[in-house]
Amino acid sequence: MKTKTIKFSQGTLNYSRNENSIEFHCGRCNSDKKSKIVVKWLTNEGITKIICNGCYGLLLSKEK
């Protein structure tokens, strides 16, 4: 499993790429997903959310 951590203005993102696809519910877009890529988002308020790769990219694009 590959991981990387990114700090940004809205918290910390822990990006993980697994060997196999897993099913999860995205806490940002409120959709059920199945992917090898899962991102855990620790918000500045201390809330942890699991988000999809699409939401991860959107959050990072808004930083620029």
Secondary structure as GFF3:
##gff-version 3
##sequence-region A 1 64
A	DSSP	beta_strand	2	8	.	.	.	ID=ss1
A	DSSP	beta_strand	11	25	.	.	.	ID=ss2
A	DSSP	beta_strand	32	43	.	.	.	ID=ss3
A	DSSP	beta_strand	48	51	.	.	.	ID=ss4
A	DSSP	alpha_helix	53	61	.	.	.	ID=ss5
###
